[in-house]
Amino acid sequence: MKTSTKDKLNGSLHELKGTIKEGVGQLINDRTLKAEGRAEKKAGKVQQQIGQAKETVVKLKGRLANLGNK
């Protein structure tokens, strides 16, 4: 599996876990758990963006290689 795909997948999982933590924290009125959930969601979104950036770099490298072969 490509690292960009792993980053996107792991980011999605962190975002899901964060959403669950945030919801449970809200349900049981635990401000700390709620804050941890929000932080984990944001970390997941960042990790997804990193995966997207890696994918973009690979595509650009391929295009540059094609330009060099012409």
C-alpha positions as CSV (number, residue, x, y, z in Angstrom):
1,M,0.0,0.0,0.0
2,K,1.3,3.4,-0.9
3,T,2.2,5.7,2.0
4,S,-0.2,8.4,0.7
5,T,-3.0,5.9,0.9
6,K,-1.9,4.8,4.4
7,D,-1.9,8.4,5.5
8,K,-5.4,9.0,4.2
9,L,-6.7,5.8,5.7
10,N,-5.1,6.4,9.1
11,G,-6.3,10.0,9.0
12,S,-9.9,8.8,8.5
13,L,-9.6,6.4,11.3
14,H,-8.3,9.1,13.7
15,E,-11.0,11.4,12.6
16,L,-13.6,8.7,13.3
17,K,-12.1,7.9,16.7
18,G,-12.1,11.6,17.5
19,T,-15.7,12.0,16.6
20,I,-16.6,9.1,18.9
21,K,-14.6,10.5,21.7
22,E,-16.1,13.9,21.3
23,G,-19.6,12.5,21.3
24,V,-19.0,10.3,24.4
25,G,-17.4,13.3,26.2
26,Q,-20.4,15.4,25.4
27,L,-22.8,12.6,26.5
28,I,-21.1,12.0,29.8
29,N,-20.2,15.7,30.3
30,D,-16.5,15.1,30.3
31,R,-14.8,18.2,29.0
32,T,-11.3,16.5,28.8
33,L,-12.6,13.6,26.7
34,K,-14.5,16.0,24.4
35,A,-11.3,18.1,23.9
36,E,-9.3,15.0,23.2
37,G,-11.8,14.0,20.6
38,R,-11.7,17.4,18.9
39,A,-7.9,17.3,18.9
40,E,-7.8,13.7,17.4
41,K,-10.3,14.8,14.7
42,K,-8.1,17.7,13.7
43,A,-5.0,15.4,13.7
44,G,-6.8,13.0,11.5
45,K,-7.7,15.8,9.0
46,V,-4.0,16.9,9.0
47,Q,-2.9,13.3,8.3
48,Q,-5.3,13.1,5.4
49,Q,-4.0,16.3,4.0
50,I,-0.4,14.9,4.2
51,G,-1.5,11.9,2.3
52,Q,-3.1,14.1,-0.4
53,A,0.1,16.2,-0.6
54,K,2.2,13.1,-1.1
55,E,-0.1,11.9,-3.8
56,T,0.2,15.3,-5.6
57,V,3.9,15.2,-5.4
58,V,4.1,11.7,-7.0
59,K,1.8,12.9,-9.8
60,L,3.9,16.0,-10.4
61,K,7.1,13.9,-10.5
62,G,5.5,11.7,-13.1
63,R,4.5,14.7,-15.2
64,L,8.0,16.2,-14.9
65,A,9.5,12.9,-16.0
66,N,7.3,12.8,-19.0
67,L,8.3,16.3,-20.0
68,G,12.0,15.3,-19.7
69,N,11.4,12.3,-22.1
70,K,10.0,14.5,-24.9
